[in-house]
Amino acid sequence: MLEQFPADVKLVHKDAPIPGHPLSRQASIAALAAGEQKKYWEYHDKIMQNMSALSPESFLTFARELGLDMDAFQKSLADPKHETHLEKDTQDAINAGATGRPAVFVNGRLVTFRTLDGLKAMINEEVQKKKEK
């Protein structure tokens, strides 16, 4: 969608851990720590690919596999700024009406028909509204 609508679509990502998941918060913090070394999305993908095998040790393994500076990574894991970031993003998700993870919105409207065609239809509606103004 970003490629098809470069002038009309921008991606805004919020980190909101899955409520009740025992390692979701740790996983989010680890991804933020990896992001400090420009590896957020790569780390995020590792988490998503290994959801059934997450453990505190796996977070370190993923960092090693991505070639992160381990001292910097471990120091970043303990940085309280990540907790502050998660609290803000979680509150933003709640305020927006996100009831699950991941949640996708188009101009504040929750995408309920979550297919490529459904997303494209909503974007086209919003682009059309913009043109009519």
The first five atom37 places (N, CA, C, CB, O) and aatype in JSON, in Angstrom:
{
  "aatype": [12, 10, 6, 5, 13, 14, 0, 3, 19, 11, 10, 19, 8, 11, 3, 0, 14, 9, 14, 7, 8, 14, 10, 15, 1, 5, 0, 15, 9, 0, 0, 10, 0, 0, 7, 6, 5, 11, 11, 18, 17, 6, 18, 8, 3, 11, 9, 12, 5, 2, 12, 15, 0, 10, 15, 14, 6, 15, 13, 10, 16, 13, 0, 1, 6, 10, 7, 10, 3, 12, 3, 0, 13, 5, 11, 15, 10, 0, 3, 14, 11, 8, 6, 16, 8, 10, 6, 11, 3, 16, 5, 3, 0, 9, 2, 0, 7, 0, 16, 7, 1, 14, 0, 19, 13, 19, 2, 7, 1, 10, 19, 16, 13, 1, 16, 10, 3, 7, 10, 11, 0, 12, 9, 2, 6, 6, 19, 5, 11, 11, 11, 6, 11],
  "atom_mask": [
    [1, 1, 1, 1, 1],
    [1, 1, 1, 1, 1],
    [1, 1, 1, 1, 1],
    [1, 1, 1, 1, 1],
    [1, 1, 1, 1, 1],
    [1, 1, 1, 1, 1],
    [1, 1, 1, 1, 1],
    [1, 1, 1, 1, 1],
    [1, 1, 1, 1, 1],
    [1, 1, 1, 1, 1],
    [1, 1, 1, 1, 1],
    [1, 1, 1, 1, 1],
    [1, 1, 1, 1, 1],
    [1, 1, 1, 1, 1],
    [1, 1, 1, 1, 1],
    [1, 1, 1, 1, 1],
    [1, 1, 1, 1, 1],
    [1, 1, 1, 1, 1],
    [1, 1, 1, 1, 1],
    [1, 1, 1, 0, 1],
    [1, 1, 1, 1, 1],
    [1, 1, 1, 1, 1],
    [1, 1, 1, 1, 1],
    [1, 1, 1, 1, 1],
    [1, 1, 1, 1, 1],
    [1, 1, 1, 1, 1],
    [1, 1, 1, 1, 1],
    [1, 1, 1, 1, 1],
    [1, 1, 1, 1, 1],
    [1, 1, 1, 1, 1],
    [1, 1, 1, 1, 1],
    [1, 1, 1, 1, 1],
    [1, 1, 1, 1, 1],
    [1, 1, 1, 1, 1],
    [1, 1, 1, 0, 1],
    [1, 1, 1, 1, 1],
    [1, 1, 1, 1, 1],
    [1, 1, 1, 1, 1],
    [1, 1, 1, 1, 1],
    [1, 1, 1, 1, 1],
    [1, 1, 1, 1, 1],
    [1, 1, 1, 1, 1],
    [1, 1, 1, 1, 1],
    [1, 1, 1, 1, 1],
    [1, 1, 1, 1, 1],
    [1, 1, 1, 1, 1],
    [1, 1, 1, 1, 1],
    [1, 1, 1, 1, 1],
    [1, 1, 1, 1, 1],
    [1, 1, 1, 1, 1],
    [1, 1, 1, 1, 1],
    [1, 1, 1, 1, 1],
    [1, 1, 1, 1, 1],
    [1, 1, 1, 1, 1],
    [1, 1, 1, 1, 1],
    [1, 1, 1, 1, 1],
    [1, 1, 1, 1, 1],
    [1, 1, 1, 1, 1],
    [1, 1, 1, 1, 1],
    [1, 1, 1, 1, 1],
    [1, 1, 1, 1, 1],
    [1, 1, 1, 1, 1],
    [1, 1, 1, 1, 1],
    [1, 1, 1, 1, 1],
    [1, 1, 1, 1, 1],
    [1, 1, 1, 1, 1],
    [1, 1, 1, 0, 1],
    [1, 1, 1, 1, 1],
    [1, 1, 1, 1, 1],
    [1, 1, 1, 1, 1],
    [1, 1, 1, 1, 1],
    [1, 1, 1, 1, 1],
    [1, 1, 1, 1, 1],
    [1, 1, 1, 1, 1],
    [1, 1, 1, 1, 1],
    [1, 1, 1, 1, 1],
    [1, 1, 1, 1, 1],
    [1, 1, 1, 1, 1],
    [1, 1, 1, 1, 1],
    [1, 1, 1, 1, 1],
    [1, 1, 1, 1, 1],
    [1, 1, 1, 1, 1],
    [1, 1, 1, 1, 1],
    [1, 1, 1, 1, 1],
    [1, 1, 1, 1, 1],
    [1, 1, 1, 1, 1],
    [1, 1, 1, 1, 1],
    [1, 1, 1, 1, 1],
    [1, 1, 1, 1, 1],
    [1, 1, 1, 1, 1],
    [1, 1, 1, 1, 1],
    [1, 1, 1, 1, 1],
    [1, 1, 1, 1, 1],
    [1, 1, 1, 1, 1],
    [1, 1, 1, 1, 1],
    [1, 1, 1, 1, 1],
    [1, 1, 1, 0, 1],
    [1, 1, 1, 1, 1],
    [1, 1, 1, 1, 1],
    [1, 1, 1, 0, 1],
    [1, 1, 1, 1, 1],
    [1, 1, 1, 1, 1],
    [1, 1, 1, 1, 1],
    [1, 1, 1, 1, 1],
    [1, 1, 1, 1, 1],
    [1, 1, 1, 1, 1],
    [1, 1, 1, 1, 1],
    [1, 1, 1, 0, 1],
    [1, 1, 1, 1, 1],
    [1, 1, 1, 1, 1],
    [1, 1, 1, 1, 1],
    [1, 1, 1, 1, 1],
    [1, 1, 1, 1, 1],
    [1, 1, 1, 1, 1],
    [1, 1, 1, 1, 1],
    [1, 1, 1, 1, 1],
    [1, 1, 1, 1, 1],
    [1, 1, 1, 0, 1],
    [1, 1, 1, 1, 1],
    [1, 1, 1, 1, 1],
    [1, 1, 1, 1, 1],
    [1, 1, 1, 1, 1],
    [1, 1, 1, 1, 1],
    [1, 1, 1, 1, 1],
    [1, 1, 1, 1, 1],
    [1, 1, 1, 1, 1],
    [1, 1, 1, 1, 1],
    [1, 1, 1, 1, 1],
    [1, 1, 1, 1, 1],
    [1, 1, 1, 1, 1],
    [1, 1, 1, 1, 1],
    [1, 1, 1, 1, 1],
    [1, 1, 1, 1, 1]
  ],
  "atom_positions": [
    [[0.81, -1.18, 0.0], [0.0, 0.0, 0.0], [0.87, 1.26, 0.0], [-0.93, -0.01, 1.2], [0.52, 2.27, -0.61]],
    [[1.99, 1.18, 0.69], [2.9, 2.32, 0.71], [3.43, 2.63, -0.68], [4.07, 2.06, 1.67], [3.61, 3.79, -1.05]],
    [[3.67, 1.58, -1.46], [4.17, 1.77, -2.83], [3.06, 2.21, -3.77], [4.81, 0.49, -3.34], [3.3, 3.02, -4.67]],
    [[1.86, 1.69, -3.58], [0.74, 2.02, -4.47], [0.19, 3.41, -4.23], [-0.36, 1.0, -4.32], [-0.34, 4.03, -5.15]],
    [[0.29, 3.91, -3.02], [-0.26, 5.21, -2.65], [0.81, 6.07, -1.95], [-1.49, 5.04, -1.74], [0.6, 6.5, -0.81]],
    [[1.94, 6.32, -2.6], [3.04, 6.99, -1.88], [2.7, 8.38, -1.37], [4.23, 7.08, -2.78], [3.27, 8.82, -0.37]],
    [[1.81, 9.08, -2.02], [1.47, 10.44, -1.58], [0.35, 10.44, -0.54], [1.06, 11.29, -2.77], [0.1, 11.47, 0.1]],
    [[-0.33, 9.31, -0.38], [-1.51, 9.29, 0.47], [-1.43, 8.4, 1.69], [-2.66, 8.88, -0.33], [-2.25, 8.52, 2.6]],
    [[-0.45, 7.51, 1.74], [-0.37, 6.54, 2.83], [0.96, 6.7, 3.56], [-0.53, 5.1, 2.3], [2.02, 6.82, 2.94]],
    [[0.87, 6.69, 4.87], [2.09, 6.61, 5.68], [1.85, 5.57, 6.76], [2.47, 8.0, 6.3], [0.72, 5.38, 7.21]],
    [[2.89, 4.93, 7.15], [2.83, 3.9, 8.17], [3.18, 4.5, 9.52], [3.77, 2.73, 7.82], [4.21, 5.16, 9.67]],
    [[2.32, 4.26, 10.49], [2.6, 4.63, 11.87], [2.51, 3.35, 12.68], [1.59, 5.74, 12.4], [1.47, 2.69, 12.7]],
    [[3.58, 3.0, 13.33], [3.64, 1.76, 14.1], [3.66, 2.1, 15.58], [4.89, 0.91, 13.72], [4.4, 2.98, 16.02]],
    [[2.86, 1.39, 16.35], [2.84, 1.55, 17.8], [3.19, 0.21, 18.43], [1.44, 2.06, 18.31], [2.74, -0.84, 17.98]],
    [[4.0, 0.26, 19.46], [4.37, -0.95, 20.2], [3.41, -1.1, 21.37], [5.85, -0.89, 20.69], [3.47, -0.34, 22.33]],
    [[2.54, -2.09, 21.29], [1.59, -2.34, 22.36], [1.61, -3.84, 22.66], [0.14, -1.85, 21.98], [1.0, -4.62, 21.93]],
    [[2.29, -4.23, 23.71], [2.39, -5.65, 24.04], [1.02, -6.31, 24.19], [3.18, -5.83, 25.32], [0.04, -5.66, 24.54]],
    [[0.98, -7.59, 23.91], [-0.26, -8.36, 24.01], [-0.59, -8.55, 25.49], [-0.13, -9.75, 23.28], [0.19, -9.14, 26.24]],
    [[-1.75, -8.04, 25.92], [-2.12, -8.22, 27.34], [-2.21, -9.7, 27.69], [-3.47, -7.51, 27.63], [-2.79, -10.5, 26.95]],
    [[-1.65, -10.05, 28.82], [-1.74, -11.43, 29.29], [-0.67, -12.37, 28.75], [0.0, 0.0, 0.0], [-0.5, -13.47, 29.28]],
    [[0.06, -11.96, 27.72], [1.12, -12.82, 27.2], [2.34, -12.63, 28.11], [1.47, -12.48, 25.69], [2.8, -11.51, 28.3]],
    [[2.86, -13.71, 28.67], [3.91, -13.58, 29.69], [5.22, -12.94, 29.2], [4.22, -14.92, 30.24], [5.96, -12.38, 30.01]],
    [[5.51, -13.01, 27.9], [6.78, -12.47, 27.42], [6.6, -11.33, 26.42], [7.59, -13.56, 26.79], [7.58, -10.85, 25.85]],
    [[5.38, -10.91, 26.2], [5.14, -9.88, 25.2], [5.84, -8.56, 25.52], [3.65, -9.64, 25.07], [6.42, -7.92, 24.64]],
    [[5.79, -8.16, 26.77], [6.43, -6.9, 27.17], [7.96, -6.99, 26.99], [6.08, -6.55, 28.66], [8.58, -6.08, 26.46]],
    [[8.53, -8.1, 27.43], [9.98, -8.31, 27.25], [10.35, -8.32, 25.77], [10.42, -9.63, 27.91], [11.37, -7.76, 25.38]],
    [[9.52, -8.95, 24.96], [9.78, -9.0, 23.52], [9.74, -7.6, 22.91], [8.75, -9.93, 22.82], [10.57, -7.25, 22.08]],
    [[8.77, -6.81, 23.34], [8.67, -5.44, 22.83], [9.89, -4.61, 23.22], [7.4, -4.77, 23.35], [10.43, -3.86, 22.41]],
    [[10.32, -4.75, 24.45], [11.51, -4.02, 24.92], [12.74, -4.48, 24.15], [11.72, -4.22, 26.44], [13.58, -3.66, 23.78]],
    [[12.86, -5.76, 23.91], [14.01, -6.27, 23.16], [14.02, -5.72, 21.74], [13.99, -7.82, 23.13], [15.07, -5.37, 21.21]],
    [[12.84, -5.64, 21.11], [12.77, -5.07, 19.76], [13.16, -3.6, 19.77], [11.36, -5.24, 19.18], [13.86, -3.14, 18.87]],
    [[12.73, -2.88, 20.78], [13.11, -1.46, 20.89], [14.62, -1.33, 21.1], [12.35, -0.77, 22.06], [15.25, -0.43, 20.54]],
    [[15.19, -2.22, 21.9], [16.64, -2.2, 22.11], [17.37, -2.51, 20.81], [17.05, -3.23, 23.21], [18.39, -1.88, 20.5]],
    [[16.87, -3.45, 20.04], [17.47, -3.75, 18.73], [17.33, -2.55, 17.8], [16.81, -5.0, 18.1], [18.2, -2.29, 16.97]],
    [[16.22, -1.84, 17.93], [16.0, -0.65, 17.11], [17.05, 0.42, 17.31], [0.0, 0.0, 0.0], [17.33, 1.2, 16.41]],
    [[17.63, 0.46, 18.48], [18.7, 1.43, 18.73], [19.92, 1.12, 17.88], [19.07, 1.44, 20.2], [20.79, 1.98, 17.7]],
    [[19.99, -0.1, 17.37], [21.08, -0.49, 16.47], [20.55, -0.68, 15.04], [21.77, -1.79, 16.97], [21.14, -1.4, 14.24]],
    [[19.41, -0.01, 14.76], [18.8, -0.01, 13.41], [18.37, -1.41, 12.96], [19.79, 0.55, 12.39], [18.41, -1.72, 11.77]],
    [[17.94, -2.24, 13.91], [17.52, -3.6, 13.58], [16.13, -3.91, 14.15], [18.54, -4.62, 14.11], [15.82, -5.07, 14.41]],
    [[15.3, -2.89, 14.34], [13.99, -3.11, 14.93], [13.17, -4.13, 14.14], [13.22, -1.79, 15.02], [12.72, -5.13, 14.69]],
    [[12.99, -3.87, 12.84], [12.11, -4.74, 12.06], [12.67, -6.14, 11.89], [11.87, -4.13, 10.69], [11.91, -7.11, 11.89]],
    [[13.98, -6.27, 11.76], [14.57, -7.59, 11.67], [14.33, -8.37, 12.97], [16.08, -7.49, 11.37], [14.03, -9.57, 12.96]],
    [[14.48, -7.66, 14.09], [14.26, -8.29, 15.39], [12.78, -8.64, 15.57], [14.74, -7.37, 16.55], [12.44, -9.73, 16.03]],
    [[11.92, -7.72, 15.2], [10.48, -7.93, 15.24], [10.11, -9.21, 14.47], [9.73, -6.71, 14.66], [9.33, -10.03, 14.94]],
    [[10.68, -9.34, 13.27], [10.4, -10.52, 12.45], [10.85, -11.81, 13.13], [11.08, -10.39, 11.08], [10.17, -12.83, 13.06]],
    [[12.0, -11.76, 13.8], [12.48, -12.95, 14.53], [11.48, -13.33, 15.63], [13.88, -12.68, 15.16], [11.18, -14.51, 15.82]],
    [[10.97, -12.34, 16.34], [9.98, -12.6, 17.38], [8.75, -13.27, 16.77], [9.58, -11.29, 18.1], [8.27, -14.29, 17.27]],
    [[8.24, -12.69, 15.7], [7.02, -13.2, 15.09], [7.22, -14.62, 14.53], [6.55, -12.26, 13.98], [6.31, -15.45, 14.58]],
    [[8.39, -14.9, 14.0], [8.68, -16.22, 13.44], [8.87, -17.28, 14.51], [9.91, -16.16, 12.57], [8.82, -18.48, 14.23]],
    [[9.1, -16.85, 15.75], [9.41, -17.79, 16.83], [8.48, -17.63, 18.02], [10.84, -17.6, 17.27], [8.87, -17.9, 19.16]],
    [[7.25, -17.21, 17.77], [6.31, -16.93, 18.86], [6.12, -18.1, 19.82], [4.97, -16.54, 18.29], [5.98, -17.89, 21.02]],
    [[6.13, -19.31, 19.31], [5.88, -20.46, 20.18], [7.11, -20.88, 20.98], [5.4, -21.63, 19.35], [7.01, -21.73, 21.86]],
    [[8.25, -20.29, 20.68], [9.48, -20.69, 21.37], [10.17, -19.51, 22.07], [10.45, -21.33, 20.37], [11.38, -19.55, 22.29]],
    [[9.41, -18.48, 22.41], [10.02, -17.33, 23.07], [10.43, -17.66, 24.5], [9.07, -16.15, 23.07], [9.74, -18.37, 25.22]],
    [[11.58, -17.11, 24.88], [12.08, -17.24, 26.24], [13.05, -16.08, 26.45], [12.77, -18.65, 26.49], [13.5, -15.47, 25.48]],
    [[13.37, -15.78, 27.69], [14.37, -14.73, 27.92], [15.68, -15.01, 27.18], [14.64, -14.6, 29.4], [16.33, -14.08, 26.7]],
    [[16.06, -16.28, 27.08], [17.29, -16.63, 26.38], [17.17, -16.39, 24.87], [17.65, -18.1, 26.64], [18.13, -16.01, 24.21]],
    [[15.97, -16.61, 24.34], [15.79, -16.42, 22.89], [16.0, -14.97, 22.5], [14.39, -16.88, 22.46], [16.46, -14.69, 21.39]],
    [[15.67, -14.04, 23.38], [15.86, -12.62, 23.06], [17.35, -12.31, 22.85], [15.29, -11.73, 24.18], [17.7, -11.5, 21.98]],
    [[18.2, -12.95, 23.63], [19.64, -12.77, 23.45], [20.12, -13.49, 22.19], [20.4, -13.29, 24.68], [20.98, -12.99, 21.46]],
    [[19.57, -14.65, 21.94], [19.94, -15.41, 20.73], [19.6, -14.61, 19.48], [19.22, -16.77, 20.7], [20.42, -14.54, 18.56]],
    [[18.41, -14.03, 19.43], [18.02, -13.23, 18.26], [19.0, -12.07, 18.05], [16.58, -12.68, 18.43], [19.4, -11.77, 16.92]],
    [[19.38, -11.43, 19.14], [20.32, -10.3, 19.04], [21.66, -10.76, 18.46], [20.53, -9.66, 20.43], [22.24, -10.08, 17.61]],
    [[22.14, -11.9, 18.94], [23.4, -12.44, 18.41], [23.26, -12.78, 16.93], [23.83, -13.69, 19.2], [24.15, -12.47, 16.13]],
    [[22.14, -13.42, 16.56], [21.93, -13.8, 15.17], [21.89, -12.59, 14.24], [20.64, -14.58, 15.04], [22.28, -12.68, 13.08]],
    [[21.43, -11.46, 14.76], [21.37, -10.24, 13.95], [22.68, -9.44, 14.0], [20.22, -9.36, 14.42], [22.8, -8.38, 13.38]],
    [[23.66, -9.96, 14.75], [24.96, -9.3, 14.82], [24.96, -8.02, 15.63], [0.0, 0.0, 0.0], [25.77, -7.13, 15.38]],
    [[24.07, -7.93, 16.62], [24.02, -6.73, 17.45], [25.2, -6.67, 18.41], [22.72, -6.69, 18.23], [25.77, -7.69, 18.79]],
    [[25.56, -5.47, 18.78], [26.55, -5.25, 19.83], [25.87, -5.69, 21.13], [27.05, -3.71, 19.89], [24.96, -5.01, 21.61]],
    [[26.3, -6.8, 21.68], [25.6, -7.39, 22.82], [25.68, -6.55, 24.08], [26.16, -8.76, 23.1], [24.72, -6.51, 24.85]],
    [[26.8, -5.89, 24.31], [26.9, -5.02, 25.5], [25.89, -3.88, 25.39], [28.34, -4.46, 25.66], [25.18, -3.59, 26.35]],
    [[25.83, -3.25, 24.23], [24.88, -2.15, 24.03], [23.45, -2.64, 24.11], [25.13, -1.46, 22.68], [22.58, -1.97, 24.68]],
    [[23.19, -3.82, 23.55], [21.85, -4.39, 23.58], [21.4, -4.65, 25.02], [21.8, -5.7, 22.75], [20.3, -4.27, 25.41]],
    [[22.25, -5.3, 25.8], [21.89, -5.62, 27.17], [21.72, -4.37, 28.02], [22.93, -6.54, 27.8], [20.85, -4.32, 28.89]],
    [[22.53, -3.38, 27.78], [22.38, -2.11, 28.5], [21.04, -1.47, 28.13], [23.56, -1.14, 28.17], [20.33, -0.96, 28.99]],
    [[20.69, -1.51, 26.85], [19.44, -0.92, 26.39], [18.23, -1.66, 26.97], [19.39, -0.93, 24.87], [17.21, -1.03, 27.25]],
    [[18.33, -2.97, 27.14], [17.22, -3.73, 27.71], [16.81, -3.19, 29.08], [17.59, -5.22, 27.83], [15.64, -3.23, 29.45]],
    [[17.78, -2.67, 29.82], [17.52, -2.18, 31.18], [17.12, -0.71, 31.21], [18.74, -2.38, 32.03], [16.82, -0.17, 32.28]],
    [[17.12, -0.05, 30.06], [16.81, 1.39, 30.02], [15.32, 1.62, 30.25], [17.25, 2.0, 28.67], [14.5, 1.11, 29.49]],
    [[14.97, 2.4, 31.28], [13.55, 2.62, 31.59], [12.78, 3.4, 30.5], [13.44, 3.37, 32.9], [11.55, 3.45, 30.53]],
    [[13.49, 4.01, 29.57], [12.78, 4.76, 28.52], [11.91, 3.83, 27.68], [13.79, 5.49, 27.62], [10.91, 4.28, 27.12]],
    [[12.28, 2.56, 27.57], [11.47, 1.62, 26.79], [10.12, 1.36, 27.48], [12.24, 0.3, 26.59], [9.1, 1.24, 26.8]],
    [[10.12, 1.28, 28.79], [8.86, 1.12, 29.54], [7.96, 2.33, 29.3], [9.14, 0.94, 31.06], [6.75, 2.19, 29.09]],
    [[8.55, 3.52, 29.33], [7.78, 4.74, 29.08], [7.2, 4.73, 27.68], [8.67, 5.99, 29.28], [6.04, 5.08, 27.48]],
    [[8.0, 4.32, 26.71], [7.56, 4.22, 25.32], [6.38, 3.26, 25.21], [8.71, 3.75, 24.41], [5.37, 3.58, 24.57]],
    [[6.49, 2.08, 25.82], [5.42, 1.08, 25.76], [4.14, 1.58, 26.42], [5.87, -0.21, 26.42], [3.05, 1.33, 25.92]],
    [[4.28, 2.26, 27.53], [3.09, 2.8, 28.22], [2.36, 3.78, 27.32], [3.49, 3.48, 29.54], [1.13, 3.74, 27.22]],
    [[3.1, 4.67, 26.66], [2.48, 5.66, 25.77], [1.82, 4.98, 24.58], [3.51, 6.68, 25.29], [0.68, 5.28, 24.25]],
    [[2.54, 4.08, 23.94], [1.98, 3.4, 22.77], [0.77, 2.55, 23.14], [3.04, 2.54, 22.12], [-0.2, 2.48, 22.37]],
    [[0.81, 1.9, 24.29], [-0.33, 1.09, 24.73], [-1.54, 1.98, 24.97], [0.02, 0.3, 26.02], [-2.65, 1.64, 24.58]],
    [[-1.32, 3.11, 25.61], [-2.43, 4.04, 25.84], [-2.97, 4.58, 24.52], [-1.98, 5.21, 26.75], [-4.18, 4.73, 24.36]],
    [[-2.09, 4.88, 23.57], [-2.53, 5.32, 22.24], [-3.4, 4.25, 21.58], [-1.31, 5.65, 21.34], [-4.41, 4.57, 20.96]],
    [[-3.0, 2.99, 21.71], [-3.77, 1.89, 21.11], [-5.15, 1.78, 21.76], [-3.01, 0.55, 21.25], [-6.15, 1.6, 21.07]],
    [[-5.19, 1.89, 23.07], [-6.47, 1.84, 23.79], [-7.35, 3.0, 23.36], [-6.25, 1.88, 25.33], [-8.53, 2.81, 23.06]],
    [[-6.78, 4.2, 23.31], [-7.54, 5.39, 22.92], [-8.07, 5.29, 21.49], [-6.67, 6.62, 23.05], [-9.13, 5.84, 21.18]],
    [[-7.34, 4.59, 20.64], [-7.77, 4.45, 19.24], [-8.83, 3.36, 19.08], [-6.56, 4.13, 18.35], [-9.47, 3.27, 18.03]],
    [[-9.01, 2.55, 20.1], [-10.0, 1.48, 20.02], [-9.45, 0.14, 19.57], [0.0, 0.0, 0.0], [-10.21, -0.75, 19.18]],
    [[-8.15, 0.0, 19.63], [-7.54, -1.29, 19.26], [-7.93, -2.32, 20.3], [-5.98, -1.18, 19.14], [-7.66, -2.15, 21.49]],
    [[-8.57, -3.38, 19.86], [-9.01, -4.42, 20.79], [-8.15, -5.67, 20.69], [-10.46, -4.78, 20.53], [-8.28, -6.57, 21.52]],
    [[-7.29, -5.75, 19.71], [-6.41, -6.9, 19.54], [-5.08, -6.46, 18.98], [0.0, 0.0, 0.0], [-4.87, -5.28, 18.69]],
    [[-4.2, -7.4, 18.83], [-2.87, -7.11, 18.27], [-2.61, -8.09, 17.15], [-1.76, -7.2, 19.37], [-2.82, -9.28, 17.36]],
    [[-2.18, -7.69, 16.02], [-2.04, -6.3, 15.61], [-3.38, -5.69, 15.23], [-1.06, -6.18, 14.44], [-4.31, -6.41, 14.85]],
    [[-3.47, -4.39, 15.33], [-4.65, -3.65, 14.9], [-4.2, -2.72, 13.77], [-5.32, -2.84, 16.09], [-3.12, -2.13, 13.83]],
    [[-5.03, -2.59, 12.77], [-4.7, -1.75, 11.63], [-5.81, -0.73, 11.46], [-4.53, -2.6, 10.32], [-6.99, -1.06, 11.52]],
    [[-5.41, 0.53, 11.27], [-6.35, 1.62, 11.1], [-6.06, 2.36, 9.81], [-6.29, 2.58, 12.3], [-4.91, 2.44, 9.37]],
    [[-7.11, 2.89, 9.21], [-6.98, 3.79, 8.06], [-7.7, 5.06, 8.45], [-7.56, 3.15, 6.72], [-8.93, 5.06, 8.59]],
    [[-6.96, 6.14, 8.62], [-7.52, 7.43, 9.05], [-8.41, 7.28, 10.27], [-8.31, 8.06, 7.91], [-9.5, 7.85, 10.33]],
    [[-7.95, 6.53, 11.24], [-8.67, 6.37, 12.49], [-9.77, 5.32, 12.46], [0.0, 0.0, 0.0], [-10.39, 5.06, 13.49]],
    [[-10.01, 4.71, 11.33], [-11.03, 3.66, 11.21], [-10.37, 2.29, 11.31], [-11.81, 3.78, 9.86], [-9.42, 2.0, 10.58]],
    [[-10.87, 1.47, 12.21], [-10.33, 0.13, 12.38], [-10.63, -0.7, 11.14], [-10.91, -0.54, 13.64], [-11.77, -0.75, 10.68]],
    [[-9.62, -1.34, 10.6], [-9.79, -2.22, 9.44], [-10.35, -3.54, 9.95], [-8.43, -2.43, 8.66], [-9.7, -4.24, 10.73]],
    [[-11.55, -3.86, 9.51], [-12.18, -5.11, 9.95], [-12.09, -6.19, 8.88], [-13.64, -4.86, 10.32], [-12.07, -7.38, 9.2]],
    [[-12.05, -5.8, 7.63], [-11.91, -6.75, 6.52], [-10.43, -6.78, 6.16], [-12.81, -6.34, 5.26], [-9.99, -6.1, 5.24]],
    [[-9.66, -7.6, 6.92], [-8.2, -7.54, 6.87], [-7.61, -8.44, 5.79], [-7.63, -7.93, 8.2], [-6.94, -9.43, 6.06]],
    [[-7.9, -8.04, 4.56], [-7.25, -8.66, 3.41], [-6.65, -7.52, 2.61], [-8.27, -9.53, 2.54], [-6.93, -6.35, 2.88]],
    [[-5.84, -7.85, 1.64], [-5.27, -6.81, 0.79], [-6.38, -6.01, 0.1], [-4.34, -7.43, -0.26], [-6.3, -4.79, 0.03]],
    [[-7.41, -6.71, -0.39], [-8.52, -6.02, -1.05], [-9.29, -5.13, -0.08], [-9.46, -7.03, -1.7], [-9.69, -4.02, -0.43]],
    [[-9.51, -5.62, 1.13], [-10.21, -4.82, 2.13], [-9.45, -3.57, 2.5], [0.0, 0.0, 0.0], [-10.03, -2.49, 2.62]],
    [[-8.17, -3.71, 2.68], [-7.33, -2.56, 3.02], [-7.3, -1.57, 1.86], [-5.91, -3.02, 3.37], [-7.42, -0.36, 2.07]],
    [[-7.13, -2.08, 0.66], [-7.1, -1.23, -0.52], [-8.42, -0.46, -0.67], [-6.81, -2.06, -1.78], [-8.41, 0.72, -1.02]],
    [[-9.54, -1.12, -0.42], [-10.85, -0.47, -0.53], [-10.97, 0.69, 0.46], [-11.99, -1.48, -0.3], [-11.46, 1.76, 0.11]],
    [[-10.51, 0.48, 1.68], [-10.58, 1.55, 2.68], [-9.68, 2.71, 2.29], [-10.2, 1.03, 4.06], [-10.05, 3.87, 2.45]],
    [[-8.5, 2.41, 1.8], [-7.59, 3.48, 1.39], [-8.19, 4.25, 0.22], [-6.2, 2.89, 0.99], [-8.14, 5.48, 0.19]],
    [[-8.77, 3.53, -0.74], [-9.4, 4.21, -1.87], [-10.54, 5.12, -1.41], [-9.94, 3.18, -2.87], [-10.69, 6.22, -1.93]],
    [[-11.33, 4.68, -0.43], [-12.4, 5.52, 0.12], [-11.83, 6.81, 0.71], [-13.2, 4.76, 1.19], [-12.36, 7.9, 0.48]],
    [[-10.75, 6.67, 1.47], [-10.15, 7.84, 2.11], [-9.52, 8.77, 1.07], [-9.09, 7.41, 3.13], [-9.62, 10.0, 1.2]],
    [[-8.88, 8.22, 0.06], [-8.3, 9.03, -1.01], [-9.41, 9.79, -1.74], [-7.49, 8.15, -2.01], [-9.25, 10.96, -2.07]],
    [[-10.52, 9.12, -1.98], [-11.65, 9.76, -2.67], [-12.21, 10.9, -1.82], [-12.76, 8.72, -2.97], [-12.51, 11.97, -2.34]],
    [[-12.36, 10.67, -0.53], [-12.84, 11.74, 0.38], [-11.92, 12.96, 0.32], [-12.93, 11.22, 1.85], [-12.38, 14.1, 0.29]],
    [[-10.63, 12.69, 0.29], [-9.63, 13.76, 0.24], [-9.78, 14.57, -1.05], [-8.21, 13.19, 0.35], [-9.67, 15.8, -1.03]],
    [[-10.02, 13.88, -2.16], [-10.17, 14.55, -3.46], [-11.44, 15.4, -3.5], [-10.19, 13.52, -4.59], [-11.48, 16.44, -4.17]],
    [[-12.48, 14.95, -2.79], [-13.76, 15.67, -2.79], [-13.73, 16.94, -1.95], [-14.85, 14.76, -2.29], [-14.6, 17.8, -2.09]],
    [[-12.74, 17.07, -1.1], [-12.65, 18.26, -0.24], [-12.15, 19.46, -0.97], [-11.75, 18.0, 0.92], [-12.02, 20.53, -0.38]]
  ]
}
